Amino acid sequence: MKRGIGTLLFGAAAFTGGIVAGLFLTPKSRKENLRWVKDQTNETKEWLESQSRKIKEDSEKRIDRFSKGIKKSLKDSLPDLYEATEDLDFTEEEEIEEITKNG
């Protein structure tokens, strides 16, 4: 785990160093370079926001499908007690006896 984080940090530092070196060595003016960096930053921000919205929407759809699947499987596996008992006929005495016996 530490090795992966170290590699990631080294890669990020190398990338940043490359950007800085490129900005210093380019024939463009400082103002043009800053405008370019700002434009790229804004584009990257917009892309990240759109990707995060897409991921959020996809996740919500998956969670909804998962939830519906669980509800359906529970509904399918549990019998409907009203349907299961509608054909049972008890007389009033049997009902009273059952109630007094079981509380």
C-alpha positions as CSV (number, residue, x, y, z in Angstrom):
1,M,0.0,0.0,0.0
2,K,2.8,2.4,0.9
3,R,4.6,1.6,-2.3
4,G,1.5,2.4,-4.4
5,I,1.0,5.8,-2.6
6,G,4.7,6.6,-3.0
7,T,4.5,5.8,-6.7
8,L,1.4,7.9,-7.1
9,L,3.0,10.9,-5.3
10,F,6.2,10.5,-7.4
11,G,4.2,10.4,-10.6
12,A,2.2,13.5,-9.6
13,A,5.3,15.4,-8.7
14,A,7.0,14.4,-12.0
15,F,3.9,15.5,-13.9
16,T,3.8,18.8,-12.1
17,G,7.5,19.3,-12.7
18,G,7.0,18.6,-16.4
19,I,4.2,21.2,-16.6
20,V,6.3,23.8,-14.8
21,A,9.3,23.1,-17.0
22,G,7.2,23.3,-20.1
23,L,5.8,26.6,-19.0
24,F,9.2,28.1,-18.5
25,L,10.6,26.8,-21.7
26,T,7.7,27.7,-24.0
27,P,8.2,30.6,-26.4
28,K,4.8,32.0,-25.4
29,S,4.4,34.9,-22.9
30,R,3.7,34.4,-19.3
31,K,0.2,35.9,-19.8
32,E,-0.6,33.4,-22.6
33,N,0.6,30.5,-20.6
34,L,-1.5,31.5,-17.6
35,R,-4.5,31.9,-19.8
36,W,-3.9,28.4,-21.3
37,V,-3.5,26.8,-17.9
38,K,-6.7,28.5,-16.7
39,D,-8.6,27.3,-19.8
40,Q,-7.3,23.7,-19.3
41,T,-8.1,23.9,-15.6
42,N,-11.7,25.0,-16.4
43,E,-12.1,22.3,-19.0
44,T,-10.8,19.7,-16.6
45,K,-13.1,20.9,-13.9
46,E,-16.2,20.7,-16.2
47,W,-15.2,17.3,-17.4
48,L,-14.8,16.0,-13.8
49,E,-18.1,17.5,-12.8
50,S,-19.9,15.9,-15.8
51,Q,-18.2,12.6,-15.0
52,S,-19.2,12.8,-11.3
53,R,-22.8,13.5,-12.3
54,K,-22.8,10.6,-14.7
55,I,-21.3,8.3,-12.0
56,K,-23.9,9.5,-9.5
57,E,-26.8,8.9,-11.9
58,D,-25.5,5.5,-12.8
59,S,-25.0,4.6,-9.1
60,E,-28.5,5.7,-8.3
61,K,-30.0,3.6,-11.1
62,R,-28.0,0.6,-10.0
63,I,-29.1,1.0,-6.4
64,D,-32.7,1.4,-7.5
65,R,-32.5,-1.7,-9.6
66,F,-30.9,-3.6,-6.7
67,S,-33.6,-2.4,-4.3
68,K,-36.4,-3.4,-6.7
69,G,-34.8,-6.8,-7.2
70,I,-34.6,-7.4,-3.4
71,K,-38.2,-6.3,-3.0
72,K,-39.4,-8.5,-5.8
73,S,-37.4,-11.6,-4.5
74,L,-38.8,-11.0,-1.0
75,K,-42.3,-10.6,-2.3
76,D,-42.0,-13.7,-4.5
77,S,-40.6,-15.8,-1.6
78,L,-43.1,-14.8,1.0
79,P,-46.7,-16.0,0.6
80,D,-49.6,-13.5,0.7
81,L,-51.3,-14.4,4.0
82,Y,-54.6,-13.1,2.9
83,E,-54.6,-15.3,-0.2
84,A,-53.3,-18.3,1.8
85,T,-56.0,-18.1,4.5
86,E,-59.0,-16.9,2.5
87,D,-60.2,-20.5,2.1
88,L,-60.0,-21.3,5.8
89,D,-63.4,-21.4,7.5
90,F,-63.7,-21.2,11.2
91,T,-66.8,-21.2,13.2
92,E,-67.2,-18.5,15.9
93,E,-66.6,-21.1,18.6
94,E,-63.4,-22.2,17.0
95,E,-62.2,-18.7,16.7
96,I,-62.9,-17.9,20.3
97,E,-61.2,-21.2,21.4
98,E,-58.2,-20.4,19.3
99,I,-58.0,-16.8,20.7
100,T,-58.3,-18.0,24.3
101,K,-55.8,-20.8,23.8
102,N,-53.1,-18.6,22.2
103,G,-53.9,-15.4,23.9
